[in-house]
Amino acid sequence: MAEATALLGLGRRDEARARAVAAHDACLGVLGPDHRRTEEARELRGRIGA
């Protein structure tokens, strides 16, 4: 998620989107849908539009 956030800050939306989606998928798989990190990843995806 840190990489996605940094890429978004640099204006590299496509790369940020890909990293955010991967982070969200990983969090879902490992932590489940109700974990706070999964929610953070979901919010990041929303900000990017992924």
mmCIF file of the C-alpha atoms, coordinates in Angstrom:
data_MODEL
# 
_entry.id   MODEL 
# 
loop_
_atom_site.group_PDB 
_atom_site.id 
_atom_site.type_symbol 
_atom_site.label_atom_id 
_atom_site.label_alt_id 
_atom_site.label_comp_id 
_atom_site.label_asym_id 
_atom_site.label_entity_id 
_atom_site.label_seq_id 
_atom_site.pdbx_PDB_ins_code 
_atom_site.Cartn_x 
_atom_site.Cartn_y 
_atom_site.Cartn_z 
_atom_site.occupancy 
_atom_site.B_iso_or_equiv 
_atom_site.pdbx_formal_charge 
_atom_site.auth_seq_id 
_atom_site.auth_comp_id 
_atom_site.auth_asym_id 
_atom_site.auth_atom_id 
_atom_site.pdbx_PDB_model_num 
ATOM 1  C CA . MET A 1 1  ? 0.000   0.000   0.000   1.00 0.00 ? 1  MET A CA 1 
ATOM 2  C CA . ALA A 1 2  ? 2.914   2.312   0.663   1.00 0.00 ? 2  ALA A CA 1 
ATOM 3  C CA . GLU A 1 3  ? 4.145   1.900   -2.896  1.00 0.00 ? 3  GLU A CA 1 
ATOM 4  C CA . ALA A 1 4  ? 0.680   2.552   -4.297  1.00 0.00 ? 4  ALA A CA 1 
ATOM 5  C CA . THR A 1 5  ? 0.358   5.691   -2.187  1.00 0.00 ? 5  THR A CA 1 
ATOM 6  C CA . ALA A 1 6  ? 3.778   6.943   -3.288  1.00 0.00 ? 6  ALA A CA 1 
ATOM 7  C CA . LEU A 1 7  ? 3.046   6.246   -6.946  1.00 0.00 ? 7  LEU A CA 1 
ATOM 8  C CA . LEU A 1 8  ? -0.264  8.064   -6.651  1.00 0.00 ? 8  LEU A CA 1 
ATOM 9  C CA . GLY A 1 9  ? 1.544   11.045  -5.158  1.00 0.00 ? 9  GLY A CA 1 
ATOM 10 C CA . LEU A 1 10 ? 3.884   11.043  -8.142  1.00 0.00 ? 10 LEU A CA 1 
ATOM 11 C CA . GLY A 1 11 ? 0.924   11.087  -10.514 1.00 0.00 ? 11 GLY A CA 1 
ATOM 12 C CA . ARG A 1 12 ? 1.526   7.531   -11.754 1.00 0.00 ? 12 ARG A CA 1 
ATOM 13 C CA . ARG A 1 13 ? -2.117  6.447   -11.421 1.00 0.00 ? 13 ARG A CA 1 
ATOM 14 C CA . ASP A 1 14 ? -1.960  3.295   -13.545 1.00 0.00 ? 14 ASP A CA 1 
ATOM 15 C CA . GLU A 1 15 ? 0.927   1.864   -11.556 1.00 0.00 ? 15 GLU A CA 1 
ATOM 16 C CA . ALA A 1 16 ? -0.665  2.973   -8.290  1.00 0.00 ? 16 ALA A CA 1 
ATOM 17 C CA . ARG A 1 17 ? -3.934  1.295   -9.286  1.00 0.00 ? 17 ARG A CA 1 
ATOM 18 C CA . ALA A 1 18 ? -2.196  -2.002  -9.998  1.00 0.00 ? 18 ALA A CA 1 
ATOM 19 C CA . ARG A 1 19 ? -0.365  -1.930  -6.649  1.00 0.00 ? 19 ARG A CA 1 
ATOM 20 C CA . ALA A 1 20 ? -3.517  -0.968  -4.752  1.00 0.00 ? 20 ALA A CA 1 
ATOM 21 C CA . VAL A 1 21 ? -5.510  -3.799  -6.300  1.00 0.00 ? 21 VAL A CA 1 
ATOM 22 C CA . ALA A 1 22 ? -2.739  -6.266  -5.471  1.00 0.00 ? 22 ALA A CA 1 
ATOM 23 C CA . ALA A 1 23 ? -2.535  -4.990  -1.890  1.00 0.00 ? 23 ALA A CA 1 
ATOM 24 C CA . HIS A 1 24 ? -6.281  -5.245  -1.427  1.00 0.00 ? 24 HIS A CA 1 
ATOM 25 C CA . ASP A 1 25 ? -6.382  -8.768  -2.847  1.00 0.00 ? 25 ASP A CA 1 
ATOM 26 C CA . ALA A 1 26 ? -3.511  -9.836  -0.582  1.00 0.00 ? 26 ALA A CA 1 
ATOM 27 C CA . CYS A 1 27 ? -5.154  -8.336  2.497   1.00 0.00 ? 27 CYS A CA 1 
ATOM 28 C CA . LEU A 1 28 ? -8.442  -10.035 1.686   1.00 0.00 ? 28 LEU A CA 1 
ATOM 29 C CA . GLY A 1 29 ? -6.747  -13.384 1.265   1.00 0.00 ? 29 GLY A CA 1 
ATOM 30 C CA . VAL A 1 30 ? -4.594  -13.220 4.371   1.00 0.00 ? 30 VAL A CA 1 
ATOM 31 C CA . LEU A 1 31 ? -6.453  -10.973 6.802   1.00 0.00 ? 31 LEU A CA 1 
ATOM 32 C CA . GLY A 1 32 ? -10.073 -11.203 5.716   1.00 0.00 ? 32 GLY A CA 1 
ATOM 33 C CA . PRO A 1 33 ? -12.600 -8.541  4.760   1.00 0.00 ? 33 PRO A CA 1 
ATOM 34 C CA . ASP A 1 34 ? -13.061 -7.003  8.217   1.00 0.00 ? 34 ASP A CA 1 
ATOM 35 C CA . HIS A 1 35 ? -9.429  -6.310  9.080   1.00 0.00 ? 35 HIS A CA 1 
ATOM 36 C CA . ARG A 1 36 ? -8.376  -2.661  9.315   1.00 0.00 ? 36 ARG A CA 1 
ATOM 37 C CA . ARG A 1 37 ? -5.574  -3.096  6.750   1.00 0.00 ? 37 ARG A CA 1 
ATOM 38 C CA . THR A 1 38 ? -8.043  -4.546  4.272   1.00 0.00 ? 38 THR A CA 1 
ATOM 39 C CA . GLU A 1 39 ? -10.248 -1.507  4.840   1.00 0.00 ? 39 GLU A CA 1 
ATOM 40 C CA . GLU A 1 40 ? -7.263  0.815   4.294   1.00 0.00 ? 40 GLU A CA 1 
ATOM 41 C CA . ALA A 1 41 ? -6.475  -0.955  1.027   1.00 0.00 ? 41 ALA A CA 1 
ATOM 42 C CA . ARG A 1 42 ? -10.133 -0.691  -0.020  1.00 0.00 ? 42 ARG A CA 1 
ATOM 43 C CA . GLU A 1 43 ? -10.112 3.054   0.712   1.00 0.00 ? 43 GLU A CA 1 
ATOM 44 C CA . LEU A 1 44 ? -6.908  3.507   -1.268  1.00 0.00 ? 44 LEU A CA 1 
ATOM 45 C CA . ARG A 1 45 ? -8.485  1.701   -4.232  1.00 0.00 ? 45 ARG A CA 1 
ATOM 46 C CA . GLY A 1 46 ? -11.431 4.043   -3.946  1.00 0.00 ? 46 GLY A CA 1 
ATOM 47 C CA . ARG A 1 47 ? -9.220  7.145   -4.000  1.00 0.00 ? 47 ARG A CA 1 
ATOM 48 C CA . ILE A 1 48 ? -7.406  5.871   -7.073  1.00 0.00 ? 48 ILE A CA 1 
ATOM 49 C CA . GLY A 1 49 ? -10.562 4.708   -8.796  1.00 0.00 ? 49 GLY A CA 1 
ATOM 50 C CA . ALA A 1 50 ? -9.619  1.047   -8.997  1.00 0.00 ? 50 ALA A CA 1 
# 
